């Protein structure tokens, strides 16, 4: 067994696509989620989160034994928890942080689905 599954590949590819969108179009993503990026630091923050998603997806596609759906799901849950914390602490970015938490939770659930299909 190579450690690969079709479900896991789909989830990892989703991470790559989502991450690429965040890295390449952070202002557009912020405009949809939060009403617009209000500074360079916010754009940089969105790009860092995008890089995290893209790297996680690439790791899963190229090294599936190392980046299993279980590990990926744990990373996504931690991401969701951190975004909930940001939403609670930063009123100005509550909508964007909530959207980030929802997306991370969706990926965590997708990782669970991928793990169940092994």
N, C-alpha and C positions, 0 to 999 in steps of 0.2 A: 504494500500500500504506500502511495506517495505522500499521503497526508492532504491531498487536494480533494475538494468536493466542488461540484458545480454550484451549489448554494453558496459556499464560502467564497468562491470566485466572484459571484454576482455581488455579494456584499462588499468584498474588497474593491471591486471595480467601482461600486457606488461611492466608496470613500475617496477613490482617486478623482472621480468626476466632481464630487462636492468640494474636495480640497482644491482642485484646480480652479473652480469658480471663485472660491474665496481668495485665492492667491492672485488671480488675474483680474478680477473685477470687484475688489473690496468696497469701493464706493457705491457701486450698484447694489451689492448685497446689503450694505448698510441702509441705503435708501429704502429698500423693500422692508427691511426688518425694523429699522429704528427711526426712519424719517431722514436719514442721511448721516454720513460721517462728519463729525464736527472738528476733526483735526488729524494731523499726521499720526499721532499716537494711536488713535482708534483704527486708522487704516492699517498701521503696522500690526496691531493686535489681531485684526481680522486675518491678515496674511499669515501670521504665526499659527493661528488656529487652522487655517487652510493647509498650511504645510504639515501640521500634525496629522490631519485627515489623509492627505495625499501620501505621506510617508507610511502611515499605518496600512493603507490600501496596497501600496507597492510592496511592503514587507510581506503582506499576506499572499500576494500573487507570486512573489519570487522566492519566499522562504516560508511555505505554509506550515512546516513543522514547528517553526519558531513562533510565528504569529498565528496562533490557532484562533478560531472563533471565540473560544472561552476567554483567552487573554484579551482579544480585541473587545469583547463585550465588557470586560472589567475596565479597560481604558475608557470606553464610552460612558460607562456608569460614572466613573470619576469625573469625566468631563461634564456630564449632566449635573452632577452635584455642585461642581465649581460654578457653573453658569447659574444655578439656582441661588447660590450664595451671592454672586454678583448682582443678580436681579433684586435680591433683598436689600443689598447695601447701596446700590447706585440707581437712584430713581431715574436719572437721565437716560440710562441705558437698559432699563427694565425690559422693554419690548424686545430689543435685540438679544439680550441675555436669555430671555425666556424662549425666544426662537432657537437660539443655540442649544439650550437645554432640551427642547423638544426634538431637535434634530439628533442630538447625541443619544437621547433615549430611544429614538426610532432605530438608530444604528445598533444600539445594545440589543433591542428586540430582534432585529434582523440577524445579529450574531447568534442569538439563542436559537433562532430558526435554522441557521446554517449548522450549528452544532448538533441539532436534533436530526439532521439529515445525513449524518456520517454513517 
